[in-house]
Amino acid sequence: MLQNIRVVLVNTSHTGNIGSAARAMKTMGITDLVLVNPVEQPDGKSVALAAGASDILARARTVNSLQEAIADCGLVIGTSARSRTLQWPMLDSREAGEKAAGESAQHKVAFVFGRERTGLTNDELQLCHFHVAIPANPEYSSLNLAMAVQTLCYEVRMATLALETQEEVSQEQEYPLQQDLERFFVHLEQTLLESGFIIRQHPGQVMSKLRRLFTRVRPEAQELNILRGILSSLQKKMQSEK
């Protein structure tokens, strides 16, 4: 199941942090690393700090956007240490590890880590099903990137070992991949624009709130197909009435 766990690093500034993150991953048996638009590509410093995990660096993929990094994932968990204006379903590190382990038998699971200084943007966090905050000491909660990666990879490993020991692999319903969910949101926005529910010049936060709603509910693959069918039916009806 650990083969389906992916670590995504977004716009990492320091190449040494990439190497340290790769080392943290390998110690927990996680090997799938994706880099989203890093400031610099892994270099000799990355290899040195990887300390034997250079094979993970060599296999790491570099992509241009977070959407591309998570397109084939059924569960995406973004790291966030800050409260946001638009609240999102939150997990602590233990809950995140258990959820990831429980679903990794069915599909790929991504843990997304943001920039060293500023983390993930609100738009990037809205691409995640859940946010995770590591419950560190509130008087000194500063974790560097590799520490955060190590903590969450450890939680996933422990939860996976517990499942294997108990021989209880979660039988969750099939969820749509992230790329399918994004297509639904595009379809939904298009339909709401055509109906006049969303005013193109003044869209407000309608789509952000609808994203939060459907992310919280997490429709299954069949349910998402039904919703897409409803939208298509409404569009045909509106076109016939023009």
C-alpha positions as CSV (number, residue, x, y, z in Angstrom):
1,M,0.0,0.0,0.0
2,L,2.9,2.3,0.6
3,Q,3.7,2.2,-3.1
4,N,0.5,4.3,-3.6
5,I,1.6,7.0,-1.3
6,R,3.0,10.1,-3.0
7,V,4.8,13.1,-1.6
8,V,4.4,16.3,-3.5
9,L,6.7,19.2,-2.9
10,V,5.5,22.6,-4.3
11,N,7.9,25.3,-5.4
12,T,10.7,24.2,-3.0
13,S,13.3,26.9,-2.6
14,H,16.3,24.9,-1.3
15,T,17.7,21.9,-3.1
16,G,19.0,20.5,0.2
17,N,15.4,20.3,1.5
18,I,14.5,18.1,-1.4
19,G,17.3,15.7,-0.5
20,S,16.3,15.7,3.1
21,A,12.7,15.0,2.2
22,A,13.7,12.1,0.0
23,R,15.7,10.6,3.0
24,A,12.7,11.0,5.3
25,M,10.5,9.2,2.7
26,K,12.9,6.3,2.2
27,T,13.2,5.6,5.9
28,M,9.5,5.0,6.0
29,G,9.3,3.0,2.8
30,I,7.7,5.7,0.6
31,T,9.3,6.2,-2.8
32,D,7.0,8.3,-5.0
33,L,8.2,11.9,-5.1
34,V,6.9,14.6,-7.3
35,L,8.3,18.1,-7.5
36,V,6.1,21.0,-8.6
37,N,8.0,23.8,-10.2
38,P,11.0,23.8,-7.9
39,V,13.1,27.0,-7.7
40,E,16.1,24.8,-8.6
41,Q,16.4,21.2,-9.7
42,P,18.0,18.6,-7.3
43,D,21.7,18.9,-7.3
44,G,24.8,17.7,-5.5
45,K,23.6,19.2,-2.2
46,S,20.3,17.3,-2.6
47,V,22.2,14.0,-3.1
48,A,24.4,14.7,-0.1
49,L,21.5,15.3,2.2
50,A,19.5,12.4,0.8
51,A,22.2,10.2,2.5
52,G,21.5,7.0,0.5
53,A,18.1,8.0,-0.9
54,S,19.5,9.3,-4.2
55,D,17.5,6.6,-6.0
56,I,14.3,8.4,-4.9
57,L,15.7,11.7,-6.3
58,A,16.6,10.0,-9.5
59,R,13.1,8.7,-10.0
60,A,11.4,11.9,-8.9
61,R,9.1,13.6,-11.5
62,T,9.1,17.4,-12.0
63,V,5.8,18.9,-13.2
64,N,4.6,22.5,-13.8
65,S,1.5,22.5,-11.7
66,L,-0.1,20.9,-8.7
67,Q,-3.1,19.8,-10.8
68,E,-0.7,17.7,-12.9
69,A,1.0,16.2,-9.8
70,I,-2.3,15.0,-8.3
71,A,-4.4,14.3,-11.4
72,D,-4.3,10.5,-10.9
73,C,-4.9,10.6,-7.1
74,G,-8.1,9.6,-5.4
75,L,-7.2,11.3,-2.1
76,V,-5.2,14.5,-1.7
77,I,-4.1,15.9,1.7
78,G,-2.5,19.3,1.9
79,T,-0.4,20.5,4.8
80,S,-1.5,23.7,6.4
81,A,-0.3,25.4,9.6
82,R,-2.5,28.4,9.3
83,S,-6.2,29.0,9.7
84,R,-7.8,30.1,6.4
85,T,-10.8,32.4,5.7
86,L,-12.5,29.5,4.0
87,Q,-12.5,26.6,6.4
88,W,-11.7,23.1,5.1
89,P,-12.0,19.6,6.6
90,M,-9.0,19.3,8.9
91,L,-7.1,16.2,10.1
92,D,-4.3,15.9,12.6
93,S,-1.2,13.9,11.6
94,R,-2.5,10.6,13.1
95,E,-5.9,10.9,11.4
96,A,-4.2,11.8,8.1
97,G,-1.9,8.7,8.3
98,E,-4.9,6.4,9.0
99,K,-7.0,7.8,6.3
100,A,-4.1,7.6,3.7
101,A,-3.3,4.0,4.7
102,G,-7.0,3.0,4.6
103,E,-7.5,4.3,1.0
104,S,-4.1,3.5,-0.5
105,A,-5.2,0.0,-1.4
106,Q,-7.8,1.5,-3.8
107,H,-6.0,4.5,-5.3
108,K,-3.0,6.8,-5.1
109,V,-2.9,9.2,-2.1
110,A,-0.9,12.4,-2.2
111,F,0.5,14.5,0.7
112,V,1.2,18.0,-0.6
113,F,3.8,20.2,1.1
114,G,4.1,23.9,0.3
115,R,6.9,26.4,0.1
116,E,9.3,26.6,3.0
117,R,8.3,30.2,4.0
118,T,4.7,30.6,2.9
119,G,3.3,27.1,2.5
120,L,0.5,26.4,0.0
121,T,-1.7,29.1,-1.4
122,N,-5.5,29.1,-0.8
123,D,-6.0,28.0,-4.5
124,E,-3.7,25.1,-4.0
125,L,-5.3,24.1,-0.7
126,Q,-8.7,24.1,-2.5
127,L,-7.4,21.3,-4.7
128,C,-7.0,19.1,-1.6
129,H,-9.7,16.9,0.0
130,F,-8.4,17.5,3.5
131,H,-5.9,19.7,5.2
132,V,-3.5,18.3,7.8
133,A,-1.9,20.2,10.7
134,I,0.8,18.6,12.8
135,P,-0.1,19.3,16.4
136,A,3.4,20.6,17.4
137,N,4.2,22.7,20.5
138,P,2.1,25.9,20.1
139,E,5.0,27.8,21.8
140,Y,7.4,26.6,19.2
141,S,5.7,25.0,16.3
142,S,8.3,25.6,13.6
143,L,9.0,22.4,11.6
144,N,11.3,22.4,8.6
145,L,10.1,20.7,5.4
146,A,11.9,17.4,6.0
147,M,10.6,17.2,9.6
148,A,7.0,17.6,8.3
149,V,7.6,15.0,5.6
150,Q,9.1,12.6,8.1
151,T,6.2,13.0,10.6
152,L,3.5,12.3,8.1
153,C,5.3,9.5,6.4
154,Y,5.8,7.9,9.8
155,E,2.1,8.1,10.5
156,V,1.2,6.5,7.2
157,R,3.7,3.7,7.8
158,M,2.4,3.0,11.3
159,A,-1.2,2.9,10.1
160,T,-0.3,0.7,7.2
161,L,1.6,-1.8,9.5
162,A,-1.5,-1.9,11.8
163,L,-3.7,-2.7,8.9
164,E,-1.4,-5.5,7.6
165,T,-1.1,-6.9,11.1
166,Q,-4.9,-7.0,11.6
167,E,-5.4,-8.2,7.9
168,E,-8.1,-5.5,7.7
169,V,-7.7,-3.7,4.4
170,S,-10.3,-1.0,4.1
171,Q,-13.1,-1.6,1.6
172,E,-13.9,2.0,0.8
173,Q,-16.2,2.8,-2.1
174,E,-14.6,3.9,-5.3
175,Y,-13.9,7.6,-5.4
176,P,-13.2,9.6,-8.6
177,L,-9.7,10.7,-9.4
178,Q,-8.8,14.3,-8.9
179,Q,-8.8,15.0,-12.6
180,D,-12.4,13.7,-12.9
181,L,-13.4,15.9,-9.9
182,E,-11.8,18.9,-11.6
183,R,-13.7,18.2,-14.8
184,F,-16.9,18.2,-12.7
185,F,-16.1,21.6,-11.2
186,V,-15.5,23.0,-14.7
187,H,-18.8,21.5,-15.9
188,L,-20.7,22.8,-12.8
189,E,-19.3,26.4,-13.2
190,Q,-20.1,26.4,-17.0
191,T,-23.7,25.3,-16.3
192,L,-24.2,27.9,-13.5
193,L,-22.9,30.6,-15.8
194,E,-25.2,29.5,-18.7
195,S,-28.2,29.5,-16.3
196,G,-27.4,32.9,-15.0
197,F,-27.0,31.7,-11.4
198,I,-23.4,32.9,-11.5
199,I,-22.9,36.4,-13.0
200,R,-19.7,36.3,-15.1
201,Q,-18.7,39.9,-14.1
202,H,-19.4,39.3,-10.4
203,P,-18.9,35.5,-9.6
204,G,-18.3,36.1,-5.9
205,Q,-17.3,33.0,-3.9
206,V,-20.0,30.6,-5.2
207,M,-17.6,28.1,-6.8
208,S,-15.2,28.2,-3.8
209,K,-18.1,27.4,-1.5
210,L,-19.4,24.7,-3.8
211,R,-15.9,23.2,-4.0
212,R,-15.9,23.1,-0.2
213,L,-19.3,21.4,-0.2
214,F,-18.4,18.7,-2.7
215,T,-14.9,18.2,-1.2
216,R,-16.5,17.7,2.3
217,V,-19.1,15.3,0.9
218,R,-16.6,13.4,-1.3
219,P,-19.1,12.0,-3.9
220,E,-18.3,8.4,-5.0
221,A,-17.4,7.8,-8.7
222,Q,-21.0,6.7,-9.6
223,E,-22.5,9.7,-7.7
224,L,-20.2,12.1,-9.6
225,N,-21.3,10.5,-12.9
226,I,-25.0,11.1,-11.9
227,L,-24.2,14.8,-11.1
228,R,-22.4,15.2,-14.5
229,G,-25.5,13.6,-16.2
230,I,-27.8,16.1,-14.4
231,L,-25.7,19.0,-15.5
232,S,-25.6,17.8,-19.2
233,S,-29.4,17.4,-19.1
234,L,-29.9,20.9,-17.8
235,Q,-27.6,22.3,-20.4
236,K,-29.5,20.5,-23.2
237,K,-32.8,21.9,-21.8
238,M,-31.5,25.5,-21.7
239,Q,-30.1,25.2,-25.2
240,S,-33.5,24.0,-26.5
241,E,-35.3,26.9,-25.0
242,K,-33.1,29.5,-26.6
